[in-house]
Structures are given as C-alpha cells and as structure tokens.
Amino acid sequence: MKKVAAGLIIGLMFSCHQGQVEPDHTLVLSHAGKAASCPFITQDGNGHPVVSWVEKDDSTENGLMFYAVSNDNGYTFSAPVAVTASAGVFPHDENLPKILFKPDGTVMALFGVEANDPRNKYAGKVMYTQSFDGGKHWQPAVPLVTDTAGYDQRYFDMALLPGGEAAAIWLDNRKQTNAEGSTLYFAVTHGYSGFGQAKPIAATVCQCCRTKLYVAGNGHVHVAYRDIINDSIRDMVHQVSTDGGQSFSAPVRISADNWVVNGCPHTGPTLTANSQGLHFAWFTMGGGQGAFYCRSLDNGNTYTQKEPLSKAPMAKHPQMTTVNDDILVVWDEPVKWKNDFNSRVGFQYKAADGKTMLAGMLTTDSSYANFPVVGAVKDHKALVAYKRREVHGSQVVVTRLNID
C-alpha cells in the first residue's frame, strides 16, 4: 500500500517526574494545494487508526471527503481514499463530517451540505452514504431526515453501538416548544438499510454548537451539548441511556457557568470515560473564560468543580480521549506572534482520577494550528490531528504521541 511521506517531526518533548509526552512523527495527510479542514479520528473494523477530512479548492465553497488508514499504529497512512458520494460537502470545522466502520464491513460517512431553504438562509442538511466493499464504491448519498417539516439539520455526531449498529445525533428545526433552540434527535441504523426510527431526546439546544455522542465501554450511550436554559443561559448538559438508546435520562448541567449570551459560541463539549468515571471538557465565558475540565463519579448525576485547562482566556475547541485509563485533552488557543496572532494546540495529560500530570503545547507559536481532534492507539500512543494554515490553502496534519 502506498505510504505518505513523513512531514516535519516536531522536536518537542514535555516531561516532568511523572513521565513524558513526546511527538515522535508528524504527517501531512491532505493533498497539496487544497484547502483541507475538518479532521476526524476513528478506527476501522480491525482497530487500525483512520483519519478523515474535507478538501476543496479555494475558489469553491463545497468539497469532498477523504480518509486514510494506518496499518502501523499511526506511523504512516495509506494514500487518501475519496468518499465519492460526499461531493458537495460543506466544510465546517465545528460541523465535522464523520466516518464509521461497522463490524459487518459497512463503511458509513455522515456529512453536512447547504440546504438552500428560504425558511432559513443558514439551514443545513445532513446526508449519509454507505460502502459495502471497504470504500471502493459508495451508495448515493441520502438525507438523514426525509420529513418535509425538517428543513434544517446540523451539528451531528455518530458512534458505534455495542450491537454493531451506528447511532447518530443531530440538531433539528422540528420543535414541540416555542422556546428558543433546536431539538436534539437520535437515530440508529438497521443493517444495510441505514438510519431509521429517529426520535427527539432534548429540546432548547443551542443551535450552532458541536454535539457529542459517546458510547462507553459498559454500553451506556452518553450525549452532551450546549443547552439554552431559561431562554438566556447557554451551559453544557449531559444525558445518558443505559438501555442502548431506548430512553435517556433528564438533562443535568455539567457546570453552573450561567453564561448569558445572545448568540452562538461555535464550540461544543467533549467527553470520555474510564475506570474512574466520566470526564468532560468545554468552552465557556461564564464564571471564568476559556476551556475547562470536570468529571463525574456517578454516571452524570453530579460533577466536580470545574478547573481551567489553559491560562489563555480564549482557549477553545477541547477534545479528549482515554489512553490506558488516563485522559488526554487537547484544545486550540490564540498566541501572539510578531505583529499578529496565530493559533496553537495545547494539551493536558491527566491521571485516571483527573489529576494533571503533564501539560504543554503540541505546535509552535509560529504556525497556525487549530481544531484539533485526538484518538488513542496501541502501545501507549495517541494521535492528534489538526488543521494547519498555509500561505496557499490549509493542510490536515496528524502527529503521533509517545506517552510514557
């Protein structure tokens, strides 16, 4: 299989007496000369790391999804594979296209396009396509929602359920309340027939923030999102299903930030789980400013006091994963560079109980790197992918981290 040549290796090491986090290999996955964005990390049916992204020409608004697979634990990746049925995907770093590999061999891609609906000029539509031969051929893309009353679907997520089916959540214009906000919907696939039996699980959700769907090792299905509370407060909440998505608990606020804002922050929550409970990270400007972390020891009923991830007041877009029962969190934050501002990617490596063991930066101040995503791989390693601006266009870059 054709391999992508190694890019610049970041010669940075972050260490203290507990250990070290060392970037050991960095690759540019996207094609040269393109505007690449929307990196996403998952794994295929064999447990191999997969990174997906979107590419477009600078002269066009819409693009095409690609993905690459690593057979050596994230050190090299295959040549990019085009998801041909995704042509027309609208690149939106917060409305990330997603790819998922089912145990039966089906590959699914979920992505957003412009709806061009007169009822809402910002409206979007969520589409999906399936491949039944390992990505060689793709079925024509179909809408996630076929109800004609649904003209705006955005900010979706997708995850694999224990039984081998895919689940998806998304924000939808269809409402049963006059209160401000979107409805959060949940749906599950049924074999080769795709998604069905969609149902609402929350109302009054902030209309333009990333949602999070996470399936824990015990099979519990978790959702987190920014809710609109009392028509003015936009704080993060969590719900959980212990019956495979048949029912969900009532929303519980992760942190009483009481952020009153008449607008959309465009940065959603993230969560993961380990032996010590649930772990959350998010951005707020209520009761402090920036990216914060907390955890729950009782499956989301109560939460610890939030703690900042960075001293930067505009640190945002946090993402997290579980690595050998520990927690790795990444985010982006602005940094002054000469007479302008760039963006860099920071990290914290936390023990299983949430105690911070290591912290630092994964990219240099002289580059412009943002919208990081993170995923654990084998042998005490993790992958961090992000968008990096260039003079012409942008690149999707992936760095493998050694974690000791």
Secondary structure, DSSP 8 states (H G I E B T S, - for coil): --B----------EEETTEEEEEEEEEE-S-TTSEEEEEEEEE-TTS-EEEEEEEE-TT-S-BEEEEEE-SSTTSS-B--EEEGGGTTB---SSS--EEEE-TTS-EEEEEEEE--BTTBTT-EEEEEEEESSTTSS----EES---TT---EEEEEEEE-TTS-EEEEEEES--SSSSSSEEEEEEEE-GGG-EEEEEEEEEEE-TTS--EEEE-TTS-EEEEEEEEETTTEEEEEEEEESSTTS-----EES-----B-SS------EEEEETTEEEEEEEESSSS-EEEEEEESSTTSS----EES-S-TT-EEEEEEEETTEEEEEEEEEEEETTEEEEEEEEEEE-TTS-EEEEEESS-TTS-EEEEEEEEETTTEEEEEEEEE-SSSEEEEEEEEEE-
